[in-house]
């Protein structure tokens, strides 16, 4: 019921204390029937070690 469009990330290399942005848009065909919930997964390396973080965002304003 959701359609996701991801724009390219602003970079593929993250310097120390830097940031990378990536815009996305979501179309909810169940608008008004089901609330928007998004799961995320972020992978990166710290000192050569792979790190994977996952989470769920479910506190979007009603009506999105």
C-alpha positions as protocol buffer text, in pm:
chain_id: "A"
residue {
  index: 1
  type: UNK
  ca { x: 0 y: 0 z: 0 }
}
residue {
  index: 2
  type: UNK
  ca { x: 305 y: 227 z: 6 }
}
residue {
  index: 3
  type: UNK
  ca { x: 513 y: 343 z: -287 }
}
residue {
  index: 4
  type: UNK
  ca { x: 860 y: 477 z: -209 }
}
residue {
  index: 5
  type: UNK
  ca { x: 1078 y: 700 z: -427 }
}
residue {
  index: 6
  type: UNK
  ca { x: 1438 y: 764 z: -316 }
}
residue {
  index: 7
  type: UNK
  ca { x: 1650 y: 1040 z: -466 }
}
residue {
  index: 8
  type: UNK
  ca { x: 2025 y: 973 z: -484 }
}
residue {
  index: 9
  type: UNK
  ca { x: 2222 y: 1040 z: -166 }
}
residue {
  index: 10
  type: UNK
  ca { x: 2422 y: 1363 z: -162 }
}
residue {
  index: 11
  type: UNK
  ca { x: 2744 y: 1158 z: -133 }
}
residue {
  index: 12
  type: UNK
  ca { x: 2864 y: 802 z: -85 }
}
residue {
  index: 13
  type: UNK
  ca { x: 3150 y: 902 z: 147 }
}
residue {
  index: 14
  type: UNK
  ca { x: 3089 y: 1045 z: 494 }
}
residue {
  index: 15
  type: UNK
  ca { x: 3378 y: 1242 z: 645 }
}
residue {
  index: 16
  type: UNK
  ca { x: 3420 y: 1263 z: 1022 }
}
residue {
  index: 17
  type: UNK
  ca { x: 3155 y: 1495 z: 1169 }
}
residue {
  index: 18
  type: UNK
  ca { x: 3005 y: 1534 z: 821 }
}
residue {
  index: 19
  type: UNK
  ca { x: 2658 y: 1462 z: 693 }
}
residue {
  index: 20
  type: UNK
  ca { x: 2485 y: 1306 z: 396 }
}
residue {
  index: 21
  type: UNK
  ca { x: 2127 y: 1374 z: 295 }
}
residue {
  index: 22
  type: UNK
  ca { x: 1880 y: 1174 z: 89 }
}
residue {
  index: 23
  type: UNK
  ca { x: 1530 y: 1292 z: 2 }
}
residue {
  index: 24
  type: UNK
  ca { x: 1243 y: 1050 z: -28 }
}
residue {
  index: 25
  type: UNK
  ca { x: 874 y: 1061 z: -104 }
}
residue {
  index: 26
  type: UNK
  ca { x: 610 y: 812 z: 0 }
}
residue {
  index: 27
  type: UNK
  ca { x: 267 y: 761 z: -155 }
}
residue {
  index: 28
  type: UNK
  ca { x: 16 y: 592 z: 76 }
}
residue {
  index: 29
  type: UNK
  ca { x: -270 y: 433 z: -122 }
}
residue {
  index: 30
  type: UNK
  ca { x: -442 y: 353 z: 210 }
}
residue {
  index: 31
  type: UNK
  ca { x: -441 y: 722 z: 313 }
}
residue {
  index: 32
  type: UNK
  ca { x: -683 y: 768 z: 602 }
}
residue {
  index: 33
  type: UNK
  ca { x: -712 y: 391 z: 658 }
}
residue {
  index: 34
  type: UNK
  ca { x: -359 y: 296 z: 759 }
}
residue {
  index: 35
  type: UNK
  ca { x: -104 y: 513 z: 936 }
}
residue {
  index: 36
  type: UNK
  ca { x: 238 y: 567 z: 785 }
}
residue {
  index: 37
  type: UNK
  ca { x: 511 y: 349 z: 938 }
}
residue {
  index: 38
  type: UNK
  ca { x: 866 y: 340 z: 809 }
}
residue {
  index: 39
  type: UNK
  ca { x: 1147 y: 96 z: 880 }
}
residue {
  index: 40
  type: UNK
  ca { x: 1503 y: 205 z: 825 }
}
residue {
  index: 41
  type: UNK
  ca { x: 1837 y: 32 z: 798 }
}
residue {
  index: 42
  type: UNK
  ca { x: 2166 y: 218 z: 802 }
}
residue {
  index: 43
  type: UNK
  ca { x: 2496 y: 43 z: 737 }
}
residue {
  index: 44
  type: UNK
  ca { x: 2840 y: 195 z: 782 }
}
residue {
  index: 45
  type: UNK
  ca { x: 3195 y: 115 z: 895 }
}
residue {
  index: 46
  type: UNK
  ca { x: 3375 y: 238 z: 1205 }
}
residue {
  index: 47
  type: UNK
  ca { x: 3748 y: 164 z: 1219 }
}
residue {
  index: 48
  type: UNK
  ca { x: 3699 y: -98 z: 948 }
}
residue {
  index: 49
  type: UNK
  ca { x: 3420 y: -275 z: 1138 }
}
residue {
  index: 50
  type: UNK
  ca { x: 3075 y: -308 z: 978 }
}
residue {
  index: 51
  type: UNK
  ca { x: 2792 y: -153 z: 1179 }
}
residue {
  index: 52
  type: UNK
  ca { x: 2423 y: -203 z: 1100 }
}
residue {
  index: 53
  type: UNK
  ca { x: 2151 y: -2 z: 1271 }
}
residue {
  index: 54
  type: UNK
  ca { x: 1780 y: -65 z: 1223 }
}
residue {
  index: 55
  type: UNK
  ca { x: 1477 y: 113 z: 1355 }
}
residue {
  index: 56
  type: UNK
  ca { x: 1112 y: 189 z: 1303 }
}
residue {
  index: 57
  type: UNK
  ca { x: 948 y: 530 z: 1282 }
}
residue {
  index: 58
  type: UNK
  ca { x: 578 y: 526 z: 1365 }
}
residue {
  index: 59
  type: UNK
  ca { x: 507 y: 870 z: 1509 }
}
residue {
  index: 60
  type: UNK
  ca { x: 438 y: 1054 z: 1182 }
}
residue {
  index: 61
  type: UNK
  ca { x: 167 y: 1320 z: 1208 }
}
residue {
  index: 62
  type: UNK
  ca { x: -179 y: 1186 z: 1137 }
}
residue {
  index: 63
  type: UNK
  ca { x: -296 y: 1261 z: 786 }
}
residue {
  index: 64
  type: UNK
  ca { x: 34 y: 1192 z: 611 }
}
